[in-house]
């Protein structure tokens, strides 16, 4: 089969690779589409290797058709599924634990389905499980117009929250309002901490962190949960610890990719139970910015690198 490999000069080439060999409890999926994530850019740069046991090539979420199952499996050959991966999605086929695949929601296309697992599982893990979000909470999401942000904004609204989010342009501000965001901060024009002081948040999902984190934490509601999932804005900040512990604020570090397959399966199971009806009813939409053939993976990466996308970028492997 073929997969996208990263060459020494960091170029991406559609190359021959060995067929996947399923281990106990795994199925094989013929991939139709694979969605991009910023983690793919990090892996391409050599800074984010896949967990042990997963292919070396990129790709954290796919959609496709089950082509092989072990005896006694809950899936059948021909089932349409989307799946969360530790890696290996930029390919024609992938072996994946059966419990890390989900049925594609009714009315959702293969392209849309590929963009569900990583973004929505990450949002569910951090907002609902780590952040213990409940109806009526004020929720802060950095980068609301990104692929992850659009999932988090919609999930928080679907679960009954008030959403505050950041964007980098007026066009993106208008976009996230269509997703349900209540308060939109243009980070290039407004002071984020000053706006948050007017809307104390109970739960934050932060992919930026950086030097302004301390000022933002100081605005948080008592007992608030601030979950850091990446440090795109920098790894260092200054925090007033006295204020921090007096108000009982939680600062939580969280990643999805490093979790065990068993934990990921539990997250996906809860996501399906609590959120899948939102897709079938149309209350939650999968926003696709652009689709490209898998052979144009470099062009797709450039869209993310330049932050041009409003929603997800998806590579099509099979029509």
VODREN-617695 format. One record per atom (N, C-alpha, C, O): x, y, z; residue in three letters. Coordinates in steps of 0.2 Angstrom, whole numbers, plus 2048, in hexadecimal, padded with zeros to 3 digits. Layout:
N
XYZALA ...
This chain:
319
8047FA800UNK 800800800UNK 804806800UNK 80B806800UNK 80180C800UNK 805812800UNK 803817806UNK 7FE816809UNK 80881B808UNK 80781F80DUNK 80B82680CUNK 810825808UNK 80A82B80FUNK 80E83180FUNK 814831814UNK 81383081AUNK 81A831811UNK 820830815UNK 823837815UNK 82383B811UNK 82783981BUNK 82B83F81CUNK 83283D81AUNK 83583981DUNK 834841815UNK 83B840813UNK 840844817UNK 83E84881BUNK 846843816UNK 84B84681AUNK 84B84E819UNK 84C85281EUNK 849850813UNK 848857812UNK 84185A814UNK 83F860813UNK 83D856818UNK 83785781BUNK 831857815UNK 82C859817UNK 83385680FUNK 82E85580AUNK 82984F80BUNK 82C84A80EUNK 82384F808UNK 81F84A809UNK 81E846803UNK 81D8497FDUNK 81F83F803UNK 81E83B7FDUNK 81A8357FEUNK 81A832803UNK 8158347F9UNK 81182F7F9UNK 8158287F7UNK 8178287F1UNK 8168247FCUNK 81B81F7FBUNK 8188187FCUNK 813817800UNK 81B8137FAUNK 81A80C7FBUNK 81C80A803UNK 82280C804UNK 818807806UNK 81980580DUNK 8167FE80EUNK 8127FC80AUNK 8187FA814UNK 8157F4815UNK 80E7F4817UNK 80B7F981AUNK 80A7EF815UNK 8037EF817UNK 8037EE81FUNK 8077EC822UNK 7FD7F1822UNK 7FC7F1829UNK 7FB7E982BUNK 7F87E6828UNK 7FE7E8831UNK 7FD7E1834UNK 7F97E283AUNK 7FC7E483FUNK 7F37E083AUNK 7EF7E1840UNK 7F17DD846UNK 7F37D7845UNK 7F17E084CUNK 7F37DC852UNK 7EC7DA855UNK 7E77DB852UNK 7EC7D685BUNK 7E67D485EUNK 7E17DA85FUNK 7E37DF862UNK 7DB7D985DUNK 7D67DE85FUNK 7D67E485AUNK 7D27E885BUNK 7DA7E3854UNK 7DA7E984FUNK 7D67E7849UNK 7D67E1847UNK 7D47EC846UNK 7D17EB83FUNK 7D57EF83AUNK 7D97F383CUNK 7D47EE834UNK 7D77F282EUNK 7D17F682BUNK 7CC7F4829UNK 7D37FC82AUNK 7CF801827UNK 7D2803820UNK 7D8805820UNK 7CE80281BUNK 7D0806814UNK 7CE80D815UNK 7C880F815UNK 7D3811815UNK 7D2818816UNK 7CF81C810UNK 7D281B80BUNK 7CA820811UNK 7C782480CUNK 7CA82B80DUNK 7CB82F808UNK 7CA82E813UNK 7CC835815UNK 7D083581BUNK 7CF831820UNK 7D583A81CUNK 7D983B822UNK 7D9842823UNK 7DB84681EUNK 7D7844829UNK 7D784B82BUNK 7DE84E82EUNK 7E184A831UNK 7E085482CUNK 7E685782FUNK 7E585A836UNK 7E085C838UNK 7EB85983AUNK 7EB85D840UNK 7F2860841UNK 7F785E83EUNK 7F2865845UNK 7F9868846UNK 7FE864849UNK 804865848UNK 7FC85E84CUNK 80185984EUNK 804856849UNK 80A854849UNK 801856843UNK 80485383DUNK 80A85783BUNK 810855839UNK 80A85E83BUNK 80F86383AUNK 81586183FUNK 81B86283DUNK 813860845UNK 81885F84AUNK 81C859848UNK 822858849UNK 818853847UNK 81B84D845UNK 82084E83FUNK 82584B83FUNK 81E85183AUNK 822852834UNK 828856835UNK 82D854832UNK 82885A83AUNK 82E85E83CUNK 83385A841UNK 83885C842UNK 830854843UNK 83484F847UNK 83385184EUNK 83884E852UNK 82E854850UNK 82D856857UNK 82885285BUNK 826853861UNK 82484E857UNK 81E84A85AUNK 81E843858UNK 819842854UNK 82283F85AUNK 822838857UNK 81C834859UNK 81983685EUNK 81982F855UNK 81382B857UNK 81582785DUNK 81A82585EUNK 810825861UNK 810821866UNK 81381A864UNK 81281885EUNK 816816868UNK 81880F866UNK 81380B863UNK 80D80B866UNK 81580785EUNK 81080385BUNK 80C806855UNK 808802851UNK 80C80C854UNK 80980F84EUNK 80D811849UNK 81381184AUNK 80B811842UNK 80F81383DUNK 81381983DUNK 81181E841UNK 81881A83AUNK 81D82083AUNK 819826837UNK 81B82B838UNK 815824832UNK 81282A82EUNK 80D82D832UNK 80A82B837UNK 80B833830UNK 806838833UNK 7FF835832UNK 7FD83182EUNK 7FA839836UNK 7F3837835UNK 7F083583CUNK 7F182F83DUNK 7EC83983FUNK 7E9837845UNK 7E2836845UNK 7DF83384AUNK 7DE83783FUNK 7D783683EUNK 7D6834837UNK 7D8838833UNK 7D182F836UNK 7D082D82FUNK 7C882B82FUNK 7C582A834UNK 7C682A829UNK 7C0827828UNK 7C1822822UNK 7C582281EUNK 7BD81D822UNK 7BD81781DUNK 7B981281EUNK 7B4812821UNK 7BB80C81BUNK 7B680681BUNK 7BB80081EUNK 7C07FF81CUNK 7B87FD823UNK 7BB7F7826UNK 7BC7F2820UNK 7B77F081DUNK 7C27EF820UNK 7C47EA81BUNK 7C67E481EUNK 7C77DF81AUNK 7C87E3824UNK 7C97DD827UNK 7C87DE82FUNK 7C97E3832UNK 7C57D8832UNK 7C37D8839UNK 7C57D183BUNK 7C57CC838UNK 7C77D1842UNK 7C97CA845UNK 7C27C7847UNK 7BD7CA847UNK 7C37C1849UNK 7BD7BD84BUNK 7BA7C0851UNK 7BD7C2856UNK 7B37C0851UNK 7B07C3857UNK 7B07CA858UNK 7AE7CD85DUNK 7B27CE853UNK 7B27D5853UNK 7AB7D8852UNK 7A77D584FUNK 7AA7DE855UNK 7A47E2855UNK 7A37E584EUNK 79D7E684CUNK 7A87E684AUNK 7A87E9843UNK 7A77E383EUNK 7A97DD83FUNK 7A57E5838UNK 7A47E1833UNK 7A87E482DUNK 7A87EA82CUNK 7AA7E0828UNK 7AD7E2822UNK 7A87E681EUNK 7A27E481DUNK 7AA7EC81CUNK 7A57F0819UNK 7A27F681DUNK 79F7FB81AUNK 7A37F6824UNK 7A07FB828UNK 7A4802827UNK 7AA802826UNK 7A0807827UNK 7A380E826UNK 7A581082DUNK 7A0811831UNK 7AB81282EUNK 7AD814834UNK 7B281B834UNK 7B581C82EUNK 7B381E839UNK 7B882383AUNK 7BC820840UNK 7BA81D844UNK 7C2822841UNK 7C7820846UNK 7CC825848UNK 7CE829844UNK 7CD82484FUNK 7D3828852UNK 7D9824852UNK 7D981E854UNK 7DF82684FUNK 7E582384FUNK 7EA826853UNK 7EA82C855UNK 7F0822854UNK 7F6825857UNK 7FA827852UNK 7FF82A853UNK 7F982584BUNK 7FD827846UNK 7FB822840UNK 7F781D841UNK 7FD82483AUNK 7FC81F834UNK 7F6821830UNK 7F481D82BUNK 7F3827830UNK 7ED82882DUNK 7EE82B825UNK 7EA82A821UNK 7F482D824UNK 7F682F81DUNK 7F8829819UNK 7FE829817UNK 7F3825818UNK 7F581E814UNK 7EE81C811UNK 7E981E812UNK 7EF81680EUNK 7E981380BUNK 7E680E80FUNK 7E080D80FUNK 7E980C814UNK 7E6807819UNK 7EA808820UNK 7EF80A820UNK 7E6806825UNK 7E980782CUNK 7E6801831UNK 7E0800830UNK 7EA7FF835UNK 7E77FA83AUNK 7E67FE841UNK 7EB802843UNK 7E17FD844UNK 7DF801849UNK 7DB7FD84EUNK 7D77F884CUNK 7DC7FE855UNK 7D87FA85AUNK 7D07FB858UNK 7CE801857UNK 7CC7F6859UNK 7C57F6857UNK 7C17FB85BUNK 7BD7FE858UNK 7C37FC861UNK 7C0801865UNK 7C2808864UNK 7BF80D867UNK 7C6809860UNK 7C881085EUNK 7C5812857UNK 7C7818855UNK 7C080E855UNK 7BC81084FUNK 7B5811851UNK 7B380E856UNK 7B281684DUNK 7AB81884FUNK 7A7817849UNK 7AA818843UNK 7A0816849UNK 79C816843UNK 79B81D841UNK 79B822845UNK 79B81E83AUNK 79B825838UNK 793827839UNK 78F824837UNK 79282D83CUNK 78C83083EUNK 787830837UNK 78A832832UNK 78182F838UNK 77D82F832UNK 77D83682FUNK 77C83B832UNK 77D836828UNK 77D83C825UNK 784840824UNK 784845821UNK 78983D827UNK 79083F827UNK 79483C821UNK 794836821UNK 79784081DUNK 79B83D817UNK 7A283B81AUNK 7A483C820UNK 7A5837816UNK 7AC834817UNK 7B183A819UNK 7B583981EUNK 7B183F815UNK 7B5845817UNK 7B484881DUNK 7B8849821UNK 7AD84981FUNK 7AB84C825UNK 7AD84782BUNK 7B084A830UNK 7AC84182AUNK 7AD83C82FUNK 7B583C831UNK 7B683B837UNK 7B983D82CUNK 7C083D82EUNK 7C2842832UNK 7C7842836UNK 7BE848832UNK 7C084D836UNK 7BD84D83DUNK 7BE852841UNK 7BA84883FUNK 7B6847846UNK 7BB84584BUNK 7BB848851UNK 7BE83F84BUNK 7C183C851UNK 7C6840855UNK 7C584085BUNK 7CB842852UNK 7D0846856UNK 7CE84C859UNK 7CF84D85FUNK 7CB850855UNK 7C9857857UNK 7C385685DUNK 7C385A862UNK 7BE85285CUNK 7B9851860UNK 7BB84D866UNK 7B884F86CUNK 7BF848865UNK 7C184486BUNK 7C6849870UNK 7C5848876UNK 7CA84D86DUNK 7CE851871UNK 7CA856874UNK 7CB85887AUNK 7C5859871UNK 7C185E874UNK 7BD85B87AUNK 7BC85D87FUNK 7BA855879UNK 7B685187EUNK 7BB84F884UNK 7B985088AUNK 7C184D883UNK 7C584B888UNK 7C785188CUNK 7C6850893UNK 7C8857889UNK 7CB85C88DUNK 7C5861890UNK 7C6863896UNK 7C086188DUNK 7BA86588FUNK 7B6862894UNK 7B486489AUNK 7B485B892UNK 7AF858896UNK 7B385389CUNK 7B18538A2UNK 7B885089AUNK 7BB84B89FUNK 7C084F8A3UNK 7BF84E8A9UNK 7C58528A0UNK 7CA8568A4UNK 7C785C8A7UNK 7C885E8ADUNK 7C38608A3UNK 7C08668A6UNK 7BA8658AAUNK 7B786A8ADUNK 7B78608AAUNK 7B085E8ADUNK 7AB8648ACUNK 7A88668B0UNK 7AB8668A5UNK 7A686B8A3UNK 79F8688A5UNK 79D8628A4UNK 79B86D8A7UNK 79386C8A8UNK 78F8718A5UNK 7928778A3UNK 7898708A4UNK 7858758A1UNK 78587C8A4UNK 78587C8ABUNK 7868818A1UNK 7868888A4UNK 78D88A8A5UNK 78E8908A7UNK 7928868A4UNK 7998888A5UNK 79B88D8A0UNK 79988D89AUNK 79F8928A1UNK 7A389689CUNK 7A989289AUNK 7AD89189EUNK 7AA891894UNK 7AF88D891UNK 7B489288CUNK 7B1895888UNK 7BA89288DUNK 7BF895889UNK 7C3891885UNK 7C688C887UNK 7C389287EUNK 7C688E879UNK 7CB892875UNK 7C9897872UNK 7D1891875UNK 7D6895871UNK 7D589286AUNK 7D588C868UNK 7D6897865UNK 7D689585EUNK 7CF89285CUNK 7CF88C859UNK 7CA89585CUNK 7C389385BUNK 7C2891853UNK 7BE88D852UNK 7C689484FUNK 7C5893848UNK 7CA88D845UNK 7C988B83FUNK 7CE88A849UNK 7D2884847UNK 7CD87E847UNK 7C887E849UNK 7D0879844UNK 7CC873844UNK 7CA87084BUNK 7C586E84CUNK 7CF87084FUNK 7CD86E856UNK 7C9873859UNK 7C487185DUNK 7CA87A858UNK 7C687F85BUNK 7BE87E859UNK 7BA87F85DUNK 7BD87D853UNK 7B687D851UNK 7B3877854UNK 7AD877855UNK 7B6871855UNK 7B386C859UNK 7B286E860UNK 7AC86C862UNK 7B6871863UNK 7B687386AUNK 7B087886BUNK 7AC877870UNK 7B087D867UNK 7AA882868UNK 7A487E867UNK 79F88086BUNK 7A387A862UNK 79C877861UNK 79B872867UNK 795872869UNK 7A086E869UNK 79E86986EUNK 79C86D875UNK 79886B878UNK 7A0873876UNK 79E87687CUNK 79787987CUNK 794879881UNK 79587C876UNK 78E87E876UNK 789879876UNK 784879879UNK 78B873873UNK 78686D873UNK 78586B87AUNK 78086887CUNK 78A86B87EUNK 78A869885UNK 78786E88AUNK 78786E890UNK 785874887UNK 78287988BUNK 78687F88EUNK 784882893UNK 78C88088BUNK 79188588EUNK 79088B88AUNK 78D88C885UNK 79389088EUNK 79489788BUNK 79B897888UNK 7A089688CUNK 79C899882UNK 7A389887FUNK 7A689F87DUNK 7A38A387AUNK 7AC89F880UNK 7B18A587EUNK 7B78A287AUNK 7B989D87CUNK 7B88A5875UNK 7BE8A2871UNK 7C28A886EUNK 7C08AE86DUNK 7C88A686BUNK 7CC8AB868UNK 7CD8A9861UNK 7CC8A485EUNK 7CE8AF85DUNK 7D08AE855UNK 7D58B3854UNK 7D78B7858UNK 7D78B384DUNK 7DC8B784BUNK 7DA8BC846UNK 7DE8C0843UNK 7D48BC844UNK 7D18C183FUNK 7CA8C283FUNK 7C78BE843UNK 7C78C783CUNK 7C08C883CUNK 7BC8C3839UNK 7B78C183BUNK 7BF8C0833UNK 7BC8BB82FUNK 7BB8B5834UNK 7B68B2834UNK 7C08B3838UNK 7C08AD83CUNK 7BB8AF842UNK 7B88AA844UNK 7BA8B5844UNK 7B68B7849UNK 7AF8B5847UNK 7AA8B284BUNK 7AD8B7841UNK 7A68B683EUNK 7A58AF83DUNK 79F8AC83FUNK 7AA8AB83BUNK 7A98A483BUNK 7A88A0841UNK 7A389C841UNK 7AB8A2846UNK 7AA89E84DUNK 7A38A0850UNK 7A089C854UNK 7A18A684EUNK 79A8A8851UNK 7958A384DUNK 7908A2851UNK 7968A1847UNK 79189D844UNK 791896847UNK 78C892847UNK 79789484BUNK 79788E84EUNK 79488E855UNK 793889859UNK 792894857UNK 78F89585EUNK 793899863UNK 79189A869UNK 79989B862UNK 79D89F867UNK 79A8A5869UNK 7978A9865UNK 79A8A6870UNK 7968AC873UNK 79A8B2873UNK 7988B7872UNK 7A18B1875UNK 7A58B7875UNK 7AB8B5871UNK 7AF8B0872UNK 7AD8B986CUNK 7B38B8868UNK 7B88BD869UNK 7B78C3869UNK 7BE8BB86AUNK 7C48C086CUNK 7C88C0866UNK 7CB8BB864UNK 7C98C6863UNK 7CE8C685DUNK 7D58C7861UNK 7D68CD863UNK 7D98C2861UNK 7E08C3865UNK 7E48C8862UNK 7E98CA866UNK 7E38CA85CUNK 7E88CF859UNK 7E68D685BUNK 7E98DB85AUNK 7DF8D785DUNK 7DD8DD85FUNK 7DB8DE866UNK 7DB8E4869UNK 7DA8D986AUNK 7D78D9871UNK 7DC8D6876UNK 7E08D1874UNK 7DC8D887CUNK 7DF8D5881UNK 7DB8CF884UNK 7D68D0886UNK 7DE8C9883UNK 7DA8C3885UNK 7D88C388CUNK 7D28C188EUNK 7DD8C4890UNK 7DC8C4898UNK 7D68C9899UNK 7D28C889EUNK 7D78CF896UNK 7D28D4898UNK 7CB8D2896UNK 7C68D389AUNK 7CA8CF891UNK 7C38CC88FUNK 7C18C6893UNK 7BB8C6896UNK 7C68C2895UNK 7C48BC899UNK 7C28BF8A0UNK 7BE8BC8A4UNK 7C58C48A3UNK 7C38C78A9UNK 7BB8C98A9UNK 7B88C98AFUNK 7B98CA8A4UNK 7B18CC8A3UNK 7AD8C68A3UNK 7A78C68A3UNK 7B08C08A1UNK 7AD8BA8A0UNK 7B18B48A3UNK 7B48B08A0UNK 7B18B48AAUNK 7B58AF8AEUNK 7B38A88ABUNK 7AE8A68ABUNK 7B88A48A9UNK 7B789E8A6UNK 7B88988ACUNK 7BC8998B0UNK 7B48938ABUNK 7B488D8AFUNK 7B88888ACUNK 7BC8848B0UNK 7B98878A6UNK 7BD8828A2UNK 7C088689CUNK 7BD889898UNK 7C788489BUNK 7CA887896UNK 7CE881892UNK 7D187D896UNK 7CE88188CUNK 7D287C888UNK 7D7881884UNK 7D588487FUNK 7DD880886UNK 7E2885883UNK 7E888187FUNK 7EB87D882UNK 7E8883879UNK 7EE880875UNK 7F3885874UNK 7F8884870UNK 7F388B877UNK 7F8890876UNK 7FD89187CUNK 80389187BUNK 7FA892882UNK 7FE893888UNK 802899887UNK 7FF89E886UNK 809899888UNK 80D89E887UNK 80D8A488DUNK 80A8A2892UNK 8108A988CUNK 8128AE891UNK 80B8B1894UNK 80C8B4899UNK 8068B1890UNK 8008B4892UNK 7FB8B0897UNK 7F68B2899UNK 7FD8AA897UNK 7F98A589BUNK 7F88A78A2UNK 7F28A78A5UNK 7FD8AA8A6UNK 7FC8AC8ADUNK 7F78B18ADUNK 7F28B18B2UNK 7F78B68A9UNK 7F18BB8AAUNK 7EB8B98A8UNK 7E68BB8ABUNK 7EA8B48A4UNK 7E38B18A2UNK 7E18AC8A8UNK 7DB8AD8AAUNK 7E68A98ABUNK 7E48A58B1UNK 7E18A98B7UNK 7DD8A78BAUNK 7E48AF8B7UNK 7E18B38BDUNK 7DA8B68BCUNK 7D78B88C1UNK 7D78B58B6UNK 7D08B78B5UNK 7CB8B18B6UNK 7C58B28B6UNK 7CE8AB8B7UNK 7CA8A58B7UNK 7C58A58BDUNK 7C78A78C2UNK 7BF8A28BCUNK 7BA8A18C1UNK 7BD89C8C7UNK 7C28988C5UNK 7BB89D8CDUNK 7BD8998D2UNK 7BC8928D1UNK 7B78908CFUNK 7C188E8D2UNK 7C18868D0UNK 7C18858C9UNK 7C087F8C7UNK 7C38898C5UNK 7C38888BEUNK 7C98838BCUNK 7CD8828BFUNK 7C88808B6UNK 7CC87B8B3UNK 7CF87D8ADUNK 7CC87E8A8UNK 7D687F8ADUNK 7D98818A7UNK 7DD87B8A4UNK 7E28798A7UNK 7DC87989EUNK 7DF87389BUNK 7E3875895UNK 7E1878891UNK 7EA874896UNK 7EF876891UNK 7F086F88DUNK 7F286A88FUNK 7EF870886UNK 7F086A881UNK 7F686B87DUNK 7F8867879UNK 7F887187CUNK 7FE873878UNK 80187A87AUNK 7FE87D87EUNK 80787B878UNK 80A882879UNK 80C886873UNK 812887873UNK 80788786FUNK 80988A869UNK 80B89186AUNK 80F894866UNK 80989486FUNK 80C89B871UNK 81289B875UNK 8148A1877UNK 815896877UNK 81B89587BUNK 81A891881UNK 814890884UNK 81F88F884UNK 81F88A88AUNK 82088D891UNK 81F88A896UNK 821894891UNK 823897897UNK 81E89C899UNK 81C8A0894UNK 81C89D89FUNK 8188A28A2UNK 8198A38A9UNK 81C89F8ACUNK 8168A98ACUNK 8178AA8B3UNK 8108AA8B6UNK 80B8AD8B3UNK 80F8A78BBUNK 8098A68BFUNK 8098A88C6UNK 80E8A78C9UNK 8048AC8C8UNK 8048AE8CFUNK 8018A88D3UNK 7FB8A78D3UNK 8058A48D6UNK 80389E8D9UNK 7FE89F8DFUNK 7FA89B8E0UNK 7FF8A58E3UNK 7FB8A68E8UNK 7F48A78E6UNK 7EF8A48E9UNK 7F38AB8E1UNK 7EC8AC8DEUNK 7E98A58DCUNK 7E38A48DCUNK 7EE8A28D8UNK 7EC89B8D5UNK 7E98968DAUNK 7E38948D9UNK 7EC8958E0UNK 7EA8908E4UNK 7E48938E9UNK 7E088F8EBUNK 7E48998EAUNK 7DF89C8EEUNK 7D889B8EBUNK 7D389A8EEUNK 7D889C8E4UNK 7D189B8E1UNK 7D08948DEUNK 7CB8928DBUNK 7D588F8E0UNK 7D48888DFUNK 7D38878D7UNK 7D08828D5UNK 7D788A8D3UNK 7D88898CCUNK 7DC8838CAUNK 7E18828CDUNK 7DA87F8C6UNK 7DD8798C3UNK 7E187B8BDUNK 7DE87D8B8UNK 7E78798BCUNK 7EB8798B6UNK 7ED8728B4UNK 7F086F8B8UNK 7EA8708AEUNK 7EB8698ACUNK 7EE8698A6UNK 7EC86C8A1UNK 7F38648A5UNK 7F686389FUNK 7F385C89CUNK 7F28578A0UNK 7F285C895UNK 7EE857893UNK 7F085688BUNK 7F085B887UNK 7F1850889UNK 7F284E882UNK 7EE847881UNK 7ED843885UNK 7EB84787BUNK 7E7841879UNK 7EC83C876UNK 7EB836877UNK 7F083E872UNK 7F483986EUNK 7F8834873UNK 7F982E871UNK 7FA836878UNK 7FE83287DUNK 7FA82D881UNK 7FD829885UNK 7F482E881UNK 7EF829885UNK 7EF822882UNK 7F182187CUNK 7EE81E886UNK 7EE817884UNK 7E881687FUNK 7E381987FUNK 7E881087BUNK 7E380F877UNK 7DC80D87BUNK 7D780F878UNK 7DD80A881UNK 7D7809885UNK 7D480F887UNK 7CE810887UNK 7D8814889UNK 7D581B88BUNK 7D281E885UNK 7CD821886UNK 7D581E880UNK 7D282187AUNK 7CC81E878UNK 7C7822876UNK 7CB818878UNK 7C5814877UNK 7BF81687CUNK 7BA81787AUNK 7C1817882UNK 7BC81A887UNK 7BA821885UNK 7B4822886UNK 7BE825883UNK 7BD82C881UNK 7B882C87BUNK 7B382F87BUNK 7BA828876UNK 7B6827870UNK 7AF824871UNK 7AA82686FUNK 7AE81F876UNK 7A881C878UNK 7A382287BUNK 79D822879UNK 7A682687FUNK 7A282B883UNK 7A083187EUNK 79B83387EUNK 7A5832879UNK 7A4837874UNK 79E835870UNK 79983986EUNK 79E82E86EUNK 79882C869UNK 79282C86DUNK 78D82E86AUNK 79282A873UNK 78B82A877UNK 789831878UNK 782832878UNK 78D83687AUNK 78A83D87CUNK 78A842876UNK 786847876UNK 78E840870UNK 78E84686BUNK 78C843864UNK 78A848860UNK 78C83D863UNK 78A83B85CUNK 78383D85AUNK 78383F854UNK 77F83E85EUNK 77884085CUNK 77884785AUNK 774849856UNK 77D84B85CUNK 77E85285AUNK 780852853UNK 77E85784FUNK 78484D850UNK 78684D849UNK 78084B845UNK 77E84E840UNK 77C846847UNK 776844843UNK 771849843UNK 76D84983EUNK 77084D848UNK 76B852848UNK 76D858845UNK 76885C843UNK 773859843UNK 77685F840UNK 777865845UNK 77986A843UNK 77786384BUNK 778869850UNK 78086A851UNK 78286F853UNK 78486484FUNK 78B86584FUNK 78D864848UNK 78B85F845UNK 791868845UNK 79386783EUNK 79A86783DUNK 79E869841UNK 79C863838UNK 7A3862837UNK 7A5867831UNK 7A386782CUNK 7AA86C833UNK 7AB87182FUNK 7B286F82BUNK 7B786E82EUNK 7B186F824UNK 7B786D820UNK 7B987381CUNK 7B5876819UNK 7BF87581DUNK 7C287A819UNK 7C4879812UNK 7C287C80EUNK 7C7873811UNK 7C987180BUNK 7CB86980BUNK 7CE867810UNK 7CA866805UNK 7CC85F804UNK 7D185F7FEUNK 7D18637F9UNK 7D685B7FFUNK 7DB85A7FAUNK 7DD8537F9UNK 7DC84F7FEUNK 7DF8507F3UNK 7E18497F3UNK 7E78487F7UNK 7EB84D7F9UNK 7E88427F9UNK 7EE8407FEUNK 7F48427FBUNK 7F98437FFUNK 7F58427F5UNK 7FC8437F1UNK 7FD84B7F2UNK 80384D7F0UNK 7F984F7F4UNK 7FA8567F5UNK 7FB8587FDUNK 7F885D7FFUNK 7FD853800UNK 7FE854808UNK 80285A809UNK 80185E80EUNK 80785C806UNK 80B862807UNK 807868806UNK 80886C80BUNK 803868801UNK 7FF86E800UNK 7FA86F806UNK 7F8874809UNK 7F7869809UNK 7F386980EUNK 7F686C815UNK 7F386F818UNK 7FC869816UNK 80086B81BUNK 80187381BUNK 801876820UNK 803876815UNK 80487D815UNK 7FE881817UNK 7FF88681AUNK 7F887E816UNK 7F2882818UNK 7F2883820UNK 7F0888822UNK 7F487D823UNK 7F487E82BUNK 7FA88282DUNK 7F9886832UNK 7FF88182AUNK 80588582CUNK 80488D82BUNK 80689182FUNK 80088F826UNK 7FF896825UNK 7F8898829UNK 7F689E829UNK 7F589382CUNK 7EF895830UNK 7E989882CUNK 7E689C82EUNK 7E9895826UNK 7E4897821UNK 7DD894822UNK 7D889681FUNK 7DD88F825UNK 7D788B825UNK 7D188D82AUNK 7D388F830UNK 7CB88D828UNK 7C588D82DUNK 7C288782DUNK 7BE885829UNK 7C4883832UNK 7C287C832UNK 7C7877830UNK 7CD879830UNK 7C587182FUNK 7CA86B82DUNK 7CC86B826UNK 7C886C821UNK 7D3869825UNK 7D586781FUNK 7D685F81EUNK 7D885C823UNK 7D385C819UNK 7D2855818UNK 7D6853812UNK 7D585580DUNK 7DA84D813UNK 7DD84A80DUNK 7D884480BUNK 7D684080FUNK 7D7844804UNK 7D383F802UNK 7D78397FFUNK 7DB83A7FAUNK 7D6833801UNK 7DA82D7FFUNK 7D68297FAUNK 7D98277F5UNK 7D08297FBUNK 7CC8257F6UNK 7C58287F6UNK 7C282A7FBUNK 7C38297F0UNK 7BC82D7EFUNK 7B68287F0UNK 7B182A7F0UNK 
